[in-house]
Amino acid sequence: MTTSVRINLLPHREQKRQARQRQFVSLAALVAILGLGIVGLVHFVLATQIESQNNRNALLKTEIVKLDEQIKEIDKLRDQIAQVLSRKQVVETLQSNRNEAVHLLDQLVRQLPDGIYLRSIKQEGNKVTLVATPSPTPGCRR
C-alpha cells in the first residue's frame, strides 16, 4: 500500500488571502488618510486665499471711502473756486464800469440844454433812460 502524503494547502491559501486582505485594508486606509490629507490641505490653501482676498477687498473698500471723501472735498474746492472767480468777474466788471457813471453824468451836464430839468435816470444793462421836463424857472439848472 502506498501511502500518499496529502498536504492540506487550504490554510496556506487562507493565510495568503488574509495577508492580501490586510494589505488591501491598510492600503485603502492609507489612501483614505492621504485623500483626507490632500482635501484638508486644499481646503486650508483655499481658505487662506479667500481670507487674503477678503483682506485685500476690505483694504480697497477703506481706500475707496477715503478717495470718495477726497473727491467730495475737491468738488467743494471747485465750487469755491467757481464762486471766487464769479465774484472776481463781478468786481472786474464793476471796476471797469466805475468811471462810466461819472462820465455819463459829466456828459449830461455838458450836453443838456439850459431849461431842462431831469426827473429820473434809470439804467438797465447798457441802456440809460432819462425822464426830463422843462425847468420851472428859465435859466435854472439842476
SVG drawing of the C-alpha trace seen along z (x, -y; Angstrom):
<svg xmlns="http://www.w3.org/2000/svg" viewBox="-42 -182 46 184">
<polyline fill="none" stroke="black" stroke-width="0.4" points="0.0,0.0 1.3,-3.1 0.7,-5.8 0.5,-9.1 1.1,-12.1 -1.6,-14.5 -0.8,-18.1 -3.5,-20.4 -2.8,-23.7 -6.0,-25.4 -4.6,-27.1 -1.7,-28.4 -4.0,-29.9 -6.2,-31.2 -3.2,-32.9 -2.2,-34.4 -5.8,-35.6 -5.8,-37.2 -2.4,-38.8 -3.7,-40.3 -6.9,-41.4 -4.8,-43.1 -2.6,-44.6 -5.7,-45.9 -7.3,-47.3 -4.1,-49.0 -3.6,-50.4 -7.2,-51.6 -6.8,-53.2 -3.6,-54.8 -5.2,-56.1 -8.2,-57.4 -5.9,-59.1 -3.8,-60.6 -7.0,-61.7 -8.3,-63.3 -4.9,-65.0 -5.0,-66.3 -8.6,-67.5 -7.6,-69.2 -4.5,-70.8 -6.6,-72.1 -9.2,-73.4 -6.5,-75.2 -4.9,-76.7 -8.3,-77.9 -9.4,-79.2 -6.1,-81.1 -6.5,-82.6 -10.1,-83.6 -9.1,-85.3 -6.3,-87.1 -8.7,-88.2 -11.2,-89.4 -8.4,-91.4 -7.5,-93.0 -11.1,-93.8 -11.5,-95.4 -8.4,-97.5 -9.7,-98.5 -13.1,-99.5 -11.5,-101.7 -9.3,-103.3 -12.3,-103.9 -14.1,-105.6 -11.1,-107.8 -10.9,-108.7 -14.7,-109.4 -14.1,-111.9 -11.2,-113.5 -13.4,-113.7 -16.1,-115.5 -13.5,-117.9 -12.2,-118.5 -15.7,-119.2 -16.2,-121.7 -13.0,-123.4 -14.0,-123.6 -17.3,-125.2 -15.5,-127.6 -13.1,-128.4 -16.0,-129.0 -17.6,-131.3 -14.4,-133.3 -13.9,-133.5 -17.5,-134.8 -17.0,-137.3 -13.8,-138.4 -15.5,-138.8 -18.2,-141.0 -15.5,-143.1 -13.7,-143.4 -16.9,-144.4 -17.7,-147.0 -14.1,-148.2 -14.3,-148.7 -17.7,-150.4 -16.8,-152.5 -16.0,-155.6 -18.9,-155.2 -21.4,-156.7 -19.2,-159.7 -18.5,-160.1 -22.3,-159.8 -23.3,-162.4 -20.5,-164.8 -21.6,-164.4 -25.3,-165.0 -24.3,-168.3 -22.3,-169.4 -24.8,-168.4 -28.2,-169.2 -29.5,-172.5 -30.5,-175.2 -34.0,-174.9 -34.2,-171.1 -35.0,-169.6 -34.1,-165.8 -36.8,-163.9 -35.1,-160.5 -32.2,-158.5 -32.6,-154.7 -30.0,-152.2 -30.8,-148.7 -27.7,-146.9 -26.2,-149.3 -29.5,-151.2 -30.0,-154.5 -33.4,-156.1 -33.8,-159.8 -37.0,-161.5 -36.8,-165.2 -39.2,-168.2 -38.7,-171.9 -37.3,-173.8 -39.9,-175.8 -37.7,-178.9 -35.8,-179.8 -32.0,-179.7 -32.1,-177.5 -30.2,-174.3 -30.3,-171.4"/>
</svg>
